[in-house]
Amino acid sequence: PLPPELFELTELAVLYLDHNWFTGTLSADMANLDQLVYVSLDSNFFTGTLPNQWFAPSNKLHTLSVLWLDHNDFTGTIPDLGTLAAMES
């Protein structure tokens, strides 16, 4: 899994961790990183569902415009991205 200290980086704007063999589930704590603009976690071995907190109306991901999660082992459905206002299509 991603180290919990990562979610204490309150000024983090770009998170690019592709092709790193990360495993486990993704933390709901990422929803608190209100400066994130670009997140790319593709080509790892993440499992489980995407945290609902990322897509809740109360999330702080207002500036997130790019989210790459392909080539992992997620299950479930893709949540409604409507709460991520800056998301590019």
Secondary structure as GFF3:
##gff-version 3
##sequence-region A 1 89
A	DSSP	three_ten_helix	4	8	.	.	.	ID=ss1
A	DSSP	beta_strand	14	16	.	.	.	ID=ss2
A	DSSP	beta_strand	23	24	.	.	.	ID=ss3
A	DSSP	three_ten_helix	28	32	.	.	.	ID=ss4
A	DSSP	beta_strand	38	40	.	.	.	ID=ss5
A	DSSP	beta_strand	45	48	.	.	.	ID=ss6
A	DSSP	three_ten_helix	52	55	.	.	.	ID=ss7
A	DSSP	beta_strand	66	68	.	.	.	ID=ss8
A	DSSP	beta_strand	73	74	.	.	.	ID=ss9
A	DSSP	three_ten_helix	81	83	.	.	.	ID=ss10
###
